[in-house]
Amino acid sequence: MPSRIARELRCLAGALRALRATMPIGRDRTRVFPHVVAELAERFGPRTALISARETFTYAELNGRANAYARWAKANGIGKGDTVALLMANRPEYLAIWIGVIRVGGAVALLNTNLRGAPLAYNVSIVEPKLVVVGAEHEGAYASAVPFLSCEPRPAAWRHGPGVEDWPRVDEAVATLSQEALSPEDLPEITIEDRALYIYTSGTTGMPKAANINHYRLMAITHGFYGVMGIRPSDRMYDCLPMYHTAGGLIAAGSPLIAGASVVIREKFQASRFWDDVVETGSTLAQYIGELCRYLVHSPECEAETRHGLRLICGNGLRPDVWPEFQRRFRIPTILEWYAATEGNVALFNFDGTPGAIGRIPWYMKRKFPVKVVRFDVEAGEPARGPDGFCIECGPEEAGEAIGLILNDPKKPSARYEGYADPEATKRKVLEDAFQRGDRWFRTGDLMRRDADGYFYFVDRIGDTFRWRGENVATSEVSEAISVFPGVKDVTVYGVAAPGYDGRAGMALIVPQDGGVDLEGLHAHVEASLPAFARPVFLRLGRELDVTGTFKPRKMDLVREGADPRAVADALFIAHPVERRYVPLGAQMWEDVAAKRLRL
């Protein structure tokens, strides 16, 4: 662990890099990301920008390809304020398409490639696009969504690549168009306030929301992380995260371009190939999400895992129980953990690598990054307020909701909030009159605690936290305790209704490893690791977790099914209060619980 002085210096240096990279964005309101791409093409023309198994673009080729897509969009009626939806697998062409569309003033909705049918139709309909570009590999998914579209008129579908639907080919149309720069007369005036992208929330606890990403935010993300990571022209970023999300599509794919570096794009994460691929591609940087690291820790050892040339990995969600083993086993020099929301204004960075912390705001940076943690009423689902009607800031180590002051101030670039396509969803995330009349704060929806040194630690997602026996139970802390027990491959924790009881009882869905899980040993482990109120009352043994494209467990169906043996096909167990072990839960025992013959 670095000394306190060394940690302070790393934190200060990282914050200054980020500020230097982002402060100029607001000074020229008409310089937007497509202009940056054109400037990069002039500066780094023949250098390799984007690499994949499908195609590889130099900086000049990326800019030229984007020009062709700009001409295609303009010829098909896309102008300032219009939307194009994009459903395509990870590849360099993905960037070229959305850069081209936003160059002529359009906005691009980056659709989740794991969806189909009604859920996909919902995501399309809420942004009301004029056109939809569909990669050939997702033609069937989009065709299944068309009958459920609610937007009128329905958008015209264009396919990229050969397929069976009677849709025009965008790749063939673009191949006939010039890649030269468009004349100023053919381009609208775009400012940093204009919308560039829609990026969807993951929808783990409700329907996805389309977050507004204007040109300012797009510039702040790409330039900010270029500064945060200290990216060099010689770097090569390994990107296997979905490009429809911020981490894979903007941070990993866009930030290295600002430095003249290269990006290796893979269609998806493969644990069995990850380290071999990193070595073979000569990658020096990698973008992660926490579950990716956990999968790698649980994968068999391979020769390449310590032969790589990574100097830094950057990401969020690396769990405290996984962090030390991940760094030790794979010999990672620097882990740069951060916290942010696509639509939010709370950005935290752990520049010094303190294990488990999601970021730090030292006292001398508080004015630049106005973030507070306030007491939260779990039962009401709102921040608690004192007798004076204002929120109550938490003390050190006290858990509460993290909120960020909403400002439109170039000197505080992380404090902006652009909201969602749905105005009502935007309004629900704003906390008003928190500390004085008229102030406005963004609600992260996350419970955190902050220690006396300014380090923030993630506690739980609001909606996941539940009350049992009069206490708040943080599902993330329970998951971490269970995940380290031998035989546990995956676990997710949630609260369920128990007949005749107030609050929600803890339940864990466990996916065992091939050898199974010793449930008696697990019960003893849980008793030793967790306070009584936090110990799972019910267990469910399943074969896999239902997760989002970024590996976040979906809990809505699990909560609805609960622990009722009549509603759950998986094996269920209950923590027997007398025998002090997990025993099978059947219909008769469930009736005993309801009748209070068996007290939880």
C-alpha positions in Angstrom: 0.0 0.0 0.0 1.5 3.4 -1.0 2.2 5.9 1.8 -0.3 8.6 2.7 1.7 11.2 0.9 2.1 9.1 -2.2 -1.7 8.5 -2.2 -2.4 12.2 -1.9 -0.1 12.9 -4.8 -1.7 10.3 -7.0 -5.1 11.6 -6.2 -4.1 15.2 -6.9 -2.3 14.3 -10.1 -5.3 12.3 -11.4 -7.8 15.0 -10.6 -5.6 17.6 -12.3 -5.3 15.4 -15.4 -9.1 15.1 -15.6 -9.7 18.8 -15.1 -7.0 19.8 -17.7 -8.7 17.5 -20.2 -12.2 18.7 -19.6 -12.0 22.4 -18.7 -11.6 23.6 -22.3 -14.7 21.9 -23.5 -17.1 24.7 -22.5 -14.9 27.4 -24.0 -15.8 26.7 -27.6 -19.4 25.7 -27.7 -19.4 24.8 -31.4 -16.5 22.4 -31.2 -18.1 19.0 -30.8 -16.9 15.3 -31.0 -17.2 15.0 -34.8 -14.9 18.0 -35.1 -12.4 16.3 -32.8 -12.5 13.2 -35.0 -11.7 15.3 -38.0 -8.8 17.0 -36.2 -7.5 13.6 -35.1 -7.6 12.4 -38.7 -5.5 15.4 -39.8 -3.0 14.8 -37.0 -2.8 11.0 -36.9 -4.1 10.0 -40.4 -2.3 6.7 -41.1 -2.1 5.6 -37.5 -4.3 2.6 -36.5 -7.3 3.8 -34.6 -9.7 0.8 -34.3 -8.9 -2.9 -34.7 -11.3 -5.9 -34.9 -11.7 -9.2 -36.7 -14.2 -7.6 -39.1 -12.4 -4.4 -40.1 -9.5 -2.1 -39.0 -9.6 1.6 -39.5 -6.9 4.2 -39.4 -7.8 7.6 -38.1 -8.2 8.9 -41.7 -10.4 5.9 -42.6 -12.6 6.3 -39.5 -13.2 10.0 -40.3 -13.8 9.2 -44.0 -16.2 6.5 -43.2 -18.1 8.8 -40.9 -18.3 11.4 -43.6 -20.0 8.8 -45.9 -22.5 7.9 -43.2 -23.2 11.6 -42.7 -24.0 11.9 -46.4 -26.3 8.8 -46.2 -28.1 10.2 -43.1 -28.6 13.6 -44.7 -29.9 12.0 -47.9 -32.4 10.1 -45.9 -33.9 13.0 -44.1 -31.8 13.1 -40.9 -31.2 16.6 -39.7 -30.8 18.4 -36.4 -33.0 16.9 -33.7 -33.8 13.6 -35.6 -32.9 10.2 -34.2 -31.4 7.1 -35.7 -31.5 3.8 -33.7 -28.5 1.5 -34.0 -28.6 -2.2 -33.3 -25.2 -3.8 -34.2 -22.5 -6.0 -32.7 -19.2 -4.5 -31.5 -17.0 -3.4 -34.4 -15.2 -0.3 -35.7 -18.1 0.4 -38.1 -20.3 1.0 -35.1 -18.4 4.1 -34.2 -18.3 5.3 -37.8 -22.1 5.1 -38.0 -22.9 7.2 -35.0 -20.1 9.7 -35.5 -21.5 10.2 -39.1 -25.1 10.7 -37.9 -24.3 13.1 -35.2 -22.1 15.1 -37.6 -25.2 16.2 -39.5 -27.1 17.0 -36.2 -28.8 13.7 -35.6 -28.9 11.7 -32.4 -28.2 8.0 -32.2 -29.9 5.6 -29.8 -27.6 2.7 -29.0 -29.8 -0.3 -28.7 -29.1 -3.3 -26.4 -28.2 -6.2 -28.7 -29.5 -8.8 -26.1 -33.1 -7.6 -26.5 -35.8 -8.7 -29.0 -39.6 -8.6 -29.3 -41.6 -6.3 -27.0 -38.7 -5.1 -24.8 -36.6 -4.1 -27.8 -39.7 -2.4 -29.4 -40.1 -0.4 -26.1 -36.5 0.9 -26.3 -37.0 1.9 -30.0 -40.4 3.5 -29.4 -39.4 5.8 -26.5 -36.9 7.7 -28.7 -39.1 7.9 -31.8 -36.4 7.3 -34.5 -36.8 8.1 -38.2 -34.4 5.3 -39.1 -33.1 2.1 -37.6 -29.8 0.6 -38.7 -29.6 -3.2 -38.0 -26.6 -5.4 -38.2 -27.3 -8.5 -40.2 -26.7 -10.7 -37.2 -29.6 -8.9 -35.3 -32.1 -8.9 -38.2 -34.3 -11.5 -36.6 -34.3 -9.7 -33.3 -35.4 -6.5 -34.8 -38.0 -8.2 -37.0 -39.5 -9.7 -33.9 -39.8 -6.2 -32.4 -41.5 -4.6 -35.3 -45.1 -5.7 -34.5 -44.8 -4.2 -31.0 -43.6 -0.7 -32.1 -45.8 2.1 -30.7 -44.1 5.1 -32.4 -45.8 6.6 -35.4 -44.7 6.8 -38.1 -42.7 3.6 -37.8 -39.0 4.0 -38.5 -37.6 2.8 -41.8 -35.2 -0.2 -41.3 -31.8 -0.4 -43.0 -29.7 -3.5 -42.8 -25.9 -3.6 -42.6 -24.9 -6.8 -44.4 -26.8 -9.5 -46.3 -30.0 -10.9 -44.9 -33.5 -12.1 -45.7 -35.8 -9.1 -44.8 -36.8 -6.8 -47.6 -34.8 -3.9 -46.2 -32.3 -1.6 -48.0 -28.6 -2.2 -47.4 -26.9 0.7 -45.6 -23.5 -0.7 -46.3 -24.1 -0.8 -50.0 -25.5 2.7 -50.0 -22.6 4.2 -48.1 -20.1 2.4 -50.4 -21.2 4.7 -53.2 -20.8 8.0 -51.3 -17.8 10.3 -51.0 -15.6 10.1 -47.9 -14.4 13.7 -48.3 -15.3 16.3 -45.7 -18.8 17.8 -46.1 -18.9 21.5 -47.0 -19.9 23.9 -44.2 -23.1 24.7 -46.2 -24.1 21.0 -45.8 -23.7 20.9 -42.0 -26.0 22.5 -39.4 -24.6 24.5 -36.5 -24.2 22.1 -33.6 -23.3 23.2 -30.1 -22.3 21.2 -27.0 -25.9 21.6 -25.7 -27.4 19.5 -28.6 -28.2 15.9 -28.2 -25.7 13.3 -29.6 -26.7 9.9 -28.2 -29.2 8.0 -26.2 -27.7 5.3 -23.9 -30.0 3.1 -22.0 -29.9 2.2 -18.3 -29.6 -1.6 -17.7 -33.1 -2.1 -16.5 -32.2 -4.4 -13.6 -35.1 -3.2 -11.5 -37.5 -1.7 -14.0 -37.9 -0.7 -17.7 -34.7 0.8 -19.2 -34.5 4.5 -19.5 -32.9 6.3 -22.4 -30.3 8.7 -21.0 -29.7 12.0 -22.9 -26.0 12.3 -23.9 -25.5 15.7 -25.3 -22.3 16.8 -27.1 -20.9 18.3 -23.9 -21.3 15.0 -22.0 -19.9 13.0 -24.9 -16.8 15.3 -24.9 -16.5 15.2 -21.1 -16.6 11.4 -21.0 -14.1 10.8 -23.8 -11.7 13.6 -22.8 -12.1 13.1 -19.1 -11.2 9.5 -19.1 -8.3 10.2 -21.5 -7.0 12.4 -18.7 -8.0 10.1 -15.9 -6.1 7.2 -17.4 -3.1 9.3 -18.7 -3.5 7.6 -22.1 -0.4 7.8 -24.3 -0.1 7.5 -28.1 1.7 4.2 -27.7 -1.2 2.6 -25.7 -3.5 0.0 -27.0 -6.9 -0.4 -25.2 -8.6 -3.9 -25.0 -12.4 -3.4 -25.3 -14.7 -6.4 -25.0 -17.6 -4.6 -23.3 -20.8 -3.8 -25.1 -20.5 -0.7 -27.2 -24.1 0.2 -26.5 -23.1 1.1 -23.0 -20.9 4.0 -21.8 -18.0 1.9 -20.6 -17.5 -0.1 -23.8 -18.8 2.4 -26.3 -17.4 5.8 -25.1 -14.7 5.3 -22.4 -12.9 2.3 -23.9 -13.6 3.0 -27.6 -13.5 6.8 -27.6 -11.0 8.0 -24.9 -7.9 6.4 -26.4 -8.6 8.2 -29.7 -8.0 11.5 -28.0 -4.4 10.5 -27.4 -3.8 9.0 -30.9 -3.8 5.5 -29.4 -5.4 2.3 -30.7 -8.5 0.3 -29.6 -8.8 -3.5 -30.0 -12.6 -4.2 -30.3 -14.0 -7.6 -29.5 -17.6 -8.6 -30.0 -17.9 -10.0 -26.5 -16.0 -11.0 -23.4 -14.6 -14.6 -23.3 -13.0 -15.6 -20.1 -11.2 -18.5 -21.7 -9.6 -16.3 -24.4 -9.2 -13.1 -22.5 -5.5 -13.2 -21.5 -4.3 -14.9 -24.7 -6.1 -12.2 -26.7 -4.6 -9.4 -24.5 -1.1 -10.8 -25.1 -1.6 -11.4 -28.8 -2.9 -7.9 -29.5 -0.2 -6.2 -27.4 -2.8 -4.4 -25.3 -1.5 -2.1 -22.6 -4.9 -0.9 -21.2 -8.2 -2.8 -20.6 -11.6 -1.7 -19.6 -13.5 -3.9 -17.0 -16.7 -4.2 -15.1 -16.6 -6.0 -11.7 -18.2 -9.2 -12.8 -15.7 -9.6 -15.6 -12.9 -9.6 -13.0 -14.7 -12.1 -10.9 -15.2 -14.5 -13.9 -11.5 -14.3 -14.6 -10.5 -15.1 -11.0 -12.7 -18.2 -11.1 -11.4 -19.3 -14.4 -8.6 -21.9 -14.8 -5.0 -20.7 -14.8 -3.4 -20.1 -18.2 0.2 -19.3 -19.2 -0.7 -15.9 -20.7 -2.3 -14.4 -17.6 1.0 -13.1 -16.2 2.8 -12.6 -19.5 0.5 -9.7 -20.6 1.7 -6.1 -21.0 -1.2 -4.3 -19.3 0.0 -1.3 -17.3 -3.5 -0.2 -16.2 -7.0 -1.5 -16.1 -9.9 0.9 -15.7 -13.5 0.2 -14.7 -16.1 0.0 -12.0 -17.8 -2.5 -9.7 -14.7 -4.5 -8.7 -15.9 -6.1 -5.5 -13.7 -5.8 -2.3 -13.6 -9.6 -2.0 -12.3 -10.0 -5.5 -9.9 -7.1 -5.8 -6.8 -8.4 -3.9 -6.9 -11.8 -5.6 -7.4 -10.3 -9.0 -4.5 -7.9 -8.7 -2.2 -10.5 -7.1 -2.9 -13.4 -9.5 -2.8 -11.4 -12.7 -0.1 -9.0 -11.6 -2.0 -5.9 -12.5 0.2 -2.8 -11.9 -2.6 -0.3 -11.5 -6.3 -0.7 -11.0 -8.3 2.5 -11.6 -11.7 2.0 -10.1 -14.3 4.7 -10.6 -18.0 5.4 -10.0 -20.4 7.2 -12.3 -23.8 6.9 -13.9 -24.4 7.4 -17.6 -27.0 10.0 -16.9 -25.7 11.3 -13.6 -23.4 14.0 -12.3 -21.6 12.1 -9.5 -18.1 11.0 -10.6 -15.7 9.4 -8.2 -12.2 8.1 -9.0 -9.9 5.8 -6.9 -6.6 7.1 -8.3 -4.4 5.5 -5.6 -5.8 1.9 -5.8 -7.1 1.6 -2.3 -8.8 -1.8 -2.5 -12.6 -1.7 -2.3 -13.0 2.1 -2.5 -15.0 3.4 -5.5 -13.3 6.8 -5.3 -12.2 9.6 -3.2 -12.8 13.4 -2.9 -10.2 14.9 -0.6 -11.0 18.1 1.2 -9.2 20.3 -1.3 -11.3 19.0 -4.2 -14.8 19.3 -2.6 -15.6 22.6 -4.3 -14.8 21.1 -7.7 -16.8 17.9 -7.1 -19.9 18.8 -5.0 -21.1 15.4 -3.8 -22.7 14.5 -0.4 -24.0 11.4 1.3 -27.4 11.9 3.0 -29.4 9.8 5.4 -31.9 7.6 3.7 -35.3 6.3 4.8 -35.5 2.8 3.3 -39.2 2.4 4.1 -40.2 5.7 2.6 -37.7 5.3 -0.3 -36.6 8.9 0.1 -33.8 10.8 1.7 -34.6 11.5 5.4 -35.2 15.1 6.4 -34.7 16.8 9.7 -37.1 19.1 11.7 -36.1 22.0 9.5 -37.2 20.1 6.4 -33.7 19.8 5.0 -31.7 16.6 4.3 -29.2 15.4 6.9 -25.6 14.8 5.8 -24.2 11.5 7.0 -21.1 11.3 9.2 -18.0 9.2 8.5 -18.9 5.5 7.9 -22.6 6.2 8.0 -24.5 4.8 5.0 -26.8 7.0 2.9 -27.7 8.0 -0.6 -25.0 9.7 -2.6 -26.3 12.9 -4.3 -24.6 15.5 -6.6 -25.3 19.2 -6.8 -26.7 20.0 -10.3 -24.8 22.9 -11.8 -24.1 24.2 -15.3 -20.7 25.5 -14.6 -17.6 25.0 -16.9 -15.4 25.0 -13.7 -17.4 22.0 -12.3 -17.7 19.9 -15.5 -19.0 16.8 -13.6 -21.9 18.6 -12.1 -24.2 18.7 -15.1 -27.4 16.6 -15.4 -29.0 16.0 -18.8 -31.8 13.6 -17.8 -33.7 11.1 -20.0 -35.8 11.0 -23.0 -38.8 10.7 -20.6 -39.3 14.0 -18.8 -41.0 12.3 -15.9 -38.1 9.9 -15.4 -35.8 13.0 -15.4 -37.9 14.7 -12.7 -37.8 11.6 -10.4 -34.0 11.7 -10.2 -33.9 15.3 -8.9 -33.9 16.1 -5.2 -35.0 19.7 -4.5 -34.5 21.9 -1.5 -32.0 19.5 0.0 -29.9 22.0 2.0 -31.4 25.3 1.1 -34.4 26.6 -0.9 -34.0 26.2 -4.6 -31.1 23.9 -4.7 -31.3 20.8 -7.0 -29.4 17.6 -6.5 -29.1 14.4 -8.7 -30.1 11.3 -6.8 -27.8 8.4 -7.7 -30.1 5.7 -6.3 -27.0 4.2 -4.6 -26.3 3.8 -0.9 -22.7 4.6 0.0 -20.5 5.4 3.0 -17.6 7.8 3.2 -14.7 7.4 5.6 -12.9 10.1 7.4 -10.2 10.3 4.6 -12.8 11.0 1.9 -12.9 7.5 0.4 -16.3 6.3 -0.8 -17.5 2.7 -0.5 -20.5 1.2 -2.3 -23.1 -0.2 0.0 -26.1 -1.2 -2.1 -28.5 -0.2 -4.8 -31.6 1.5 -3.5 -34.4 -0.9 -4.3 -32.1 -3.8 -3.5 -31.7 -2.8 0.1 -34.5 -4.1 2.3 -35.6 -4.0 5.9 -35.8 -7.1 8.1 -36.2 -7.2 11.9 -36.1 -3.4 11.9 -32.7 -3.2 10.2 -31.5 -2.3 6.7 -29.9 -5.2 4.9 -27.4 -4.3 2.1 -27.6 -7.1 -0.5 -24.1 -6.4 -1.8 -22.5 -7.0 1.6 -24.4 -10.3 2.0 -23.4 -11.3 -1.6 -19.8 -10.7 -0.8 -19.9 -12.8 2.3 -21.5 -15.7 0.5 -19.4 -15.5 -2.6 -16.1 -16.4 -0.9 -17.6 -19.7 0.5 -16.2 -22.8 -1.3 -18.4 -24.2 -4.0 -20.3 -20.9 -4.8 -20.0 -20.0 -8.4 -22.5 -17.1 -8.6 -24.8 -15.5 -6.0 -27.4 -12.8 -5.9 -29.3 -11.6 -2.8 -32.7 -10.0 -2.5 -35.6 -9.5 -0.1 -38.8 -11.4 -0.4 -42.2 -11.2 1.3 -42.7 -13.8 4.1 -46.3 -14.4 5.1 -47.2 -12.9 8.4 -44.0 -10.8 8.8 -43.3 -7.2 8.3 -40.5 -6.2 6.0 -38.7 -8.6 3.7 -36.7 -11.7 4.5 -33.3 -12.2 3.0 -33.0 -14.7 0.1 -30.0 -15.8 -1.8 -30.0 -17.5 -5.3 -26.8 -19.5 -5.4 -25.3 -21.1 -8.5 -23.1 -24.0 -7.2 -19.9 -25.1 -8.8 -19.7 -28.6 -10.2 -18.9 -30.1 -6.9 -21.9 -28.5 -5.2 -22.1 -26.5 -2.0 -21.9 -27.7 1.6 -25.1 -26.1 3.0 -24.3 -27.0 6.6 -20.9 -25.3 6.3 -22.5 -22.4 4.5 -24.9 -21.9 7.4 -22.0 -21.8 9.8 -20.1 -19.4 7.6 -23.1 -17.1 7.3 -23.5 -17.1 11.1 -19.9 -16.2 11.6 -19.8 -13.5 8.8 -23.1 -11.6 9.1 -25.3 -10.1 11.9 -28.5 -12.1 12.5 -30.7 -9.7 10.7 -28.6 -9.9 7.5 -28.3 -13.7 7.2 -30.4 -15.1 4.4 -33.5 -16.8 5.6 -34.1 -18.6 2.3 -31.8 -20.2 -0.2 -32.5 -21.1 -3.8 -30.1 -23.3 -5.8 -30.2 -22.5 -9.6 -28.2 -23.3 -12.7 -27.4 -19.8 -13.8 -28.1 -16.1 -13.1 -30.2 -14.1 -15.4 -28.0 -11.1 -16.1 -27.9 -7.9 -18.2 -25.4 -7.3 -21.0 -23.0 -6.0 -18.4 -23.4 -9.0 -16.1 -25.7 -7.3 -13.5 -28.2 -9.8 -12.0 -31.9 -9.2 -12.9 -33.9 -9.5 -9.7 -37.4 -8.5 -10.6 -38.7 -12.0 -11.4 -36.8 -13.5 -8.4 -38.5 -11.1 -6.0 -41.9 -11.8 -7.5 -41.5 -15.6 -7.2 -40.2 -15.2 -3.7 -39.7 -18.4 -1.6 -43.0 -20.0 -2.2 -42.3 -23.6 -3.3 -45.5 -23.6 -5.4 -44.0 -20.7 -7.6 -40.3 -21.8 -7.8 -39.1 -24.9 -9.7 -35.5 -24.7 -8.2 -34.6 -26.4 -4.9 -35.4 -24.2 -1.9 -34.0 -24.2 1.6 -34.8 -22.4 4.8 -32.6 -21.5 7.8 -34.2 -23.7 10.4 -34.4 -21.7 13.6 -34.0 -24.8 15.9 -31.7 -27.0 13.9 -29.5 -24.0 12.9 -28.9 -25.3 9.4 -30.4 -24.9 6.0 -33.1 -27.6 5.4 -35.2 -28.3 2.3 -38.3 -26.0 2.1 -41.4 -27.7 0.9 -45.1 -26.8 0.7 -45.9 -28.1 4.2 -43.0 -26.1 5.8 -44.1 -23.0 3.9 -47.6 -23.4 5.4 -45.9 -23.8 8.8 -44.1 -20.5 8.3 -47.4 -18.8 7.3 -49.2 -20.2 10.3 -46.3 -19.2 12.6 -45.8 -22.8 13.6 -42.2 -22.3 12.4 -41.0 -18.8 13.3 -38.3 -17.2 11.2 
